[in-house]
Amino acid sequence: MVNEKRLVESFMELVKIDSISREERNLAGFLVEKLEDLGLEVTVDQAGEKAKSNSGNIIARLKGNIKEATPIMFSAHMDTVVPGNNIKPICEGDKVVSNGKTILGADDKAAIAALLEALRIIKENNIPRGDIEIVFSICEEIGLLGAKNLDISSLNARMAFILDSGGQVGEIINSAPSQNSLKIIFHGKSAHAGSNPEEGINAIQIAGFALSRMKLGRIDEETTVNIGIISGGKATNIVPDEVTLEGEVRSRNEEKLEKYTKKLKQTAEDTAQEFKAKAEVKINREYYCYNLSTDNQVIKIAMKAAKDMGLEPELRPSGGGSDANVFSKKGFPSVVLAIGMEKVHTVNEYILVKNLKKTAEYVLSIINTVTPGENFINE
Ligand SMILES: [Zn+2]
């Protein structure tokens, strides 16, 4: 039923609309119109004010025509990373690429295109379904800010399918880590580097010592630690009084997350103390992990829908957070589904046309799975 030509054209149209994080307004305006044309009730929420974006999240609802069908929510994010303005997509036979100067934006506009195509097919064929809710979020790439500021009480659905992962269609991400971010500021003491260095305390050197004592990288199968930014110092003739390290700890295990976060903090503080300096450590919880077993309704539906299409569903964990972490924390079982996008967040990003098509078909298959009929899964 999927119209491949229409789907590819729609995808290419979407990626041409600039929508880097906090600048989603033009895309949102375009999508609101499309969704209304397809018969959905559409609202844009106030999340933009808190996320400092020029748009809010889009929340849209297609009324069901089968009362017994389970209401479900699908979500994708509108924002892209940089370089993401002035994207010129090229369809090279079986795949869509950028011109090499920007990302493509298949992350996550391939999902948006697939959802729009599924909605067109539903409308054209008056397909039996329950309420279908669509959330197009803002600012996913800069800390899941749209999802964090979304009021889920306005939704009828109590489970969500988030279309936002690389990997083959049919891969189901049933667990994702928690993340803490850390900012460590070493406060030393400035002095003239040539005339009286003995009066200074070199914050760069303290940071260097502390770094050499921190275990970074993959700690175990479910935990990673990274320091990704170091900044400080003003001139070569000044003993630097301040250096900042910024990093993160991720784990699918809450206890380990706290343990390794504390360890970094302790290392920074102990090292600073040895130099008679101070370390100021700011820890921020970015998001919480989720782990869904095969007994969970949302997983059952995702697996069944994949099987019905002739795919071999595969459950796997993710090393990263997504809007699903936020929705799950709000008590809304959410699963991330792979959509076949490749090399995301690089200028080599691409997507195969067949994966765009499969993603749209998967959406339809999920809707079919929660609608009474031979494939029905009831709550
Ligand atoms: Zn994404």
Residues whose N, C-alpha, C, O or C-beta is under 5 A from the ligand:
A	BS01	ZN	D107 D108 D164
